[in-house]
Amino acid sequence: MIVKDWCMFCGECAGVCPRNLIEVKESTLIFDESECKDCSTCVKVCPITALEKE
């Protein structure tokens, strides 16, 4: 997952991940990409398009 510089770490992506693979810690997003099934729900819900699939 690519997190753009303008990410606000709002947590919207973490809230919609069906597998709970995203965690917001201070000014960082932590992804467990090994378990990700590429549903792209996190990318779609980002209000400022700060996420991008690799």
One Martini backbone bead per residue (centre of mass of N, CA, C, O) as a GRO file, in nm:
protein
   54
    1MET     BB    1   0.097   0.035   0.022
    2ILE     BB    2   0.027   0.372  -0.057
    3VAL     BB    3   0.111   0.666   0.126
    4LYS     BB    4   0.046   0.974   0.115
    5ASP     BB    5   0.148   1.282   0.235
    6TRP     BB    6  -0.174   1.380   0.280
    7CYS     BB    7  -0.233   1.216   0.507
    8MET     BB    8  -0.454   1.234   0.810
    9PHE     BB    9  -0.520   0.985   0.986
   10CYS     BB   10  -0.846   0.924   1.025
   11GLY     BB   11  -0.944   0.596   0.982
   12GLU     BB   12  -1.134   0.505   0.754
   13CYS     BB   13  -0.984   0.253   0.653
   14ALA     BB   14  -0.987   0.093   0.921
   15GLY     BB   15  -1.310   0.089   0.947
   16VAL     BB   16  -1.349  -0.093   0.654
   17CYS     BB   17  -1.182  -0.330   0.702
   18PRO     BB   18  -1.278  -0.665   0.686
   19ARG     BB   19  -0.982  -0.768   0.833
   20ASN     BB   20  -0.830  -0.571   1.022
   21LEU     BB   21  -0.531  -0.444   0.875
   22ILE     BB   22  -0.564  -0.150   1.000
   23GLU     BB   23  -0.350   0.094   1.167
   24VAL     BB   24  -0.352   0.376   1.379
   25LYS     BB   25  -0.039   0.561   1.449
   26GLU     BB   26  -0.055   0.862   1.478
   27SER     BB   27   0.151   0.913   1.177
   28THR     BB   28   0.046   0.603   1.099
   29LEU     BB   29   0.017   0.325   0.883
   30ILE     BB   30  -0.076  -0.014   0.946
   31PHE     BB   31  -0.009  -0.300   0.743
   32ASP     BB   32  -0.132  -0.634   0.662
   33GLU     BB   33  -0.043  -0.749   0.356
   34SER     BB   34  -0.039  -1.065   0.385
   35GLU     BB   35  -0.378  -1.061   0.430
   36CYS     BB   36  -0.452  -0.927   0.181
   37LYS     BB   37  -0.730  -0.925  -0.084
   38ASP     BB   38  -0.770  -0.670  -0.270
   39CYS     BB   39  -1.049  -0.491  -0.233
   40SER     BB   40  -1.011  -0.160  -0.197
   41THR     BB   41  -1.179  -0.018   0.028
   42CYS     BB   42  -0.973   0.184   0.142
   43VAL     BB   43  -0.932   0.347  -0.119
   44LYS     BB   44  -1.237   0.429  -0.169
   45VAL     BB   45  -1.283   0.580   0.127
   46CYS     BB   46  -1.091   0.796   0.088
   47PRO     BB   47  -1.139   1.145   0.110
   48ILE     BB   48  -0.820   1.218  -0.029
   49THR     BB   49  -0.664   1.008  -0.196
   50ALA     BB   50  -0.403   0.863  -0.011
   51LEU     BB   51  -0.448   0.585  -0.150
   52GLU     BB   52  -0.249   0.304  -0.295
   53LYS     BB   53  -0.194   0.055  -0.495
   54GLU     BB   54   0.089  -0.142  -0.598
   0.00000   0.00000   0.00000
